[in-house]
Amino acid sequence: MSAPNPSGEPPSGRFAPGSETIRASDDGRLAADGNVKHPEMTLRATLKGPRIRRILAVIAGILALWTVVGFLLLPRILRPVVERKLAATLHRPVMLSRLSLNPFTLSAALEGLDVKERDGSGPFLSFERLSVNLESVSLFRGGPVIRAIAL
């Protein structure tokens, strides 16, 4: 039989010297000193904390912003810029039907590019679709490396 504690009651939830049974928490875990771990010290309780919720909310917000900017805003902003830069570089009229970006795969697609002759009379160069895929690791190692180009 176990020795009573100073209050006169047998110890509960602890390993008592001479006792043959060990009481544990609901999940059956004991601390190293024989005390039952507090039930709130579980992973579920930790994830419910306000700090973790705030961190997860910030991560979700950044991901949502990356998605909206990459899929919706950048293509609308960059399409006229690409047309203008190509026209200035080639000294020819340039029309681009659509520019699409995927910020998760780091890929871009130019659709319906039409470059006219210098006088604008006929087509000089045109294609339906040009896809470019970047190597994501290369962005952190000195410069972008193109993984694939499809015309």
Steps between C-alpha positions, in 0.01 A plus 500: 500500500625849430591747767253784550610852414522771773130579458418141589364399158669257264673668203291522184638520150858428610727209539496415866797306643393144579190531286442247224281721286581821319220737412534694178309767318231424244757456225712273722816714512714557805767760555855389581452566870191279514250785498213493257545749217248777502220432247537847339859424401392300198556594135132574449498745789817664370349549155194663654715771661462862386865529393481200269169621359655839427801340327275276290282798407806697385623205291155459343486874426842496332399198292174668395683821409761305297216325316301815419805700393652218293190377322293817467695825538841434343371369165279808457785734589776323305322431168510863377855537634615192303331633185663841542849360575490254209379770260778736613767229476392359163389836349184327378133501603432225756171361628467247784157345554554353845767463767448244775718436803505223758678617815509150651675327210689815392374470144384755245311463175480752216197436282426650162820696440495679165798704381437695176747620237656841566246671276216296659403337171528131583605256770870481584470246784203346674417205719202374695670411826845522660542343843801556725560316827766618746705284735390620845821400681710710262337820626682454830833407338597803300252530215200354322550185294239400244390139548280468190388700198213385282396674179 
